[in-house]
Amino acid sequence: MKHDAARGEWSEGEARYLVIRNDSLMGLFQRLEEPARSAALRAFAESVAEHGGRSAASYRAEDAEAFLARVSAMAARLGWGRWLLAREANALRLVVANSPFAAGYGSAAAPVCAPIAGMLQAVASLALGAPATAEETRCAATGADDCAFRAGLRP
């Protein structure tokens, strides 16, 4: 990750990043009523799967474990919490400690870490070699100790 103060930007390769308070970002979703909130979170996940997937593709390694380690390291570097990725037969499981999305949202009735689910979808598609889906199964914003996700091949 490179910071260019003269241009006022953070970048890595062709990808440009921005730094924003987690509560500023997630406050947007807090302000939406259902079903708009759920639709916006889904759209956020889809956008991250598409655009973040391009970044994930650049981290690919010949060895699947090395690829997952790179993704976990980059997530921590970007402030997306501490990721623990595990590969199963045709699936990935992810546990995230200190999710900035859950922390920024505050207390919620349903999972809110849609961007992590989107990124996991992209990572799983690359790691499993076919289109994947991902879902958050546990969220710190709902009172859990951490956030958990599962990704598998699309039916």
N, C-alpha and C positions, 0 to 999 in steps of 0.2 A: 504494500500500500504506500502510495507516494502522496505527500502533501505539497502542493505548489502554492505558496502564499501569494506570489505575484498574480497568479490567475484566480486565486480564491477557490481552489478545488482539491478534492481528494480523489485519487484514481488508482486503478490497477489495470494495466494494459489499456484496452479500449473502454473499460467500464468506469463510469464516474459515480462516486458515492457522495452522500451527504450525511452530516451529523445533525440529528434533531433529538430533542428531549423525548423520551419514551412516553411520558404522560401527555405531551402535546400531540403526538401522533395518535395514541390510543384514545385520547379524549374525544377525537372526532367520532369514533365508534360509540363511545358512551352517550353521545348526544343524539344518536339516531334511535328512533323507535323501531320496534319489530314490525314488519319483516324486513325493513330497510337495513337494519344492522346486520342481520344474517346474510343478506344479499351482498352488502359491502364487504364483509369479511370473506365471503366466498370469492368475490372479485379480486380482493387483495391476494388471496392464496393463488388464484389462477395467474395473476400478473407476476408474482414471484416465481411460480413454476416456469413460466415462459422466459422471463428476463433473467432471473437468478439461475435458471438452467444453463444459460450460455456461460455464466461464470463457472458453474459446477463442471461443465464439460472441459474447461481449461485446466481443472485440477486433476483430471483423469490420469490414472497411472495403470501400468500393465497389471499390477497386483491389486485385487479388489480391496484388500485390507489397507493397503497404502492409500488408495483413493479415499476410503472412508476416514482414515486418519487425517488426510489433508482437509477434507470437508469440515471435520470437527475442529481442527486447529483454526481454520479460517472463520468459522462461526464465532469462536471465542475472540479472535482478533477483531472482528466486526462488532463485538458487544452483544451477540445473540445468545449469551449464556454459555454454560459448560455442557457440551454434547457428549453423550455416550451412545454410539451407534453399534448395533449388533446385527449381523447377517444371519438369516435363517434360510431354509431351503429356497423358497421363492418369495421371500419377504425381508424387510428391514424393520427393526425396532429401534426407537430412539427415545432416550430419557434426557430431558433438559433440566438442569438445575439453574436457577437464577434467570429465568426467561424475562427479557426486558419488556415483552409484550404483556405478559401477565402482570408484572409489577407496574407497568404504566397504566394499565386498565383499572387495576384495583379489584374490588370484589365483584364477581360476576356469577350469574346463574348457569352459564354454559361456557365451554371452552372459547378462548379468544386468541389463541396463538396461531392464527391462520397463516401468517407469513412463514412460520416454521413448517407447517404442514405443506405449504406450496413448495418450499425448498426441498423438503424430504421427498415429495413426489418427483421432482426433477432428478434428485440424487438416485432414488430407487430406479427410475427409468434407465438411467445410465448403468447402475450397478447390476441390475437384473437383466439388462439387454432387451427390454420391451416396455411399452407404455405401462405405467403404474398409477395407482391412486394412493392417497395418504389421508389419514384422519387422526385427529387428536383424541386420545382416549382418556386422558386425565389432564387437568389444568390447575396450576397453582392459584389462578384467579378464582377458582371455585372452592378453594380451601385445601387442596392437596399440597403435599410437601414439594412436589416438582411437577413437571409436565411430561406426558408420555404420548408417543405416536406410534402408529403402525402403518407400513406401506406394503402393498402387494401388487402383483400383476393385475391389470384390468381383466375382468371376466370376458 
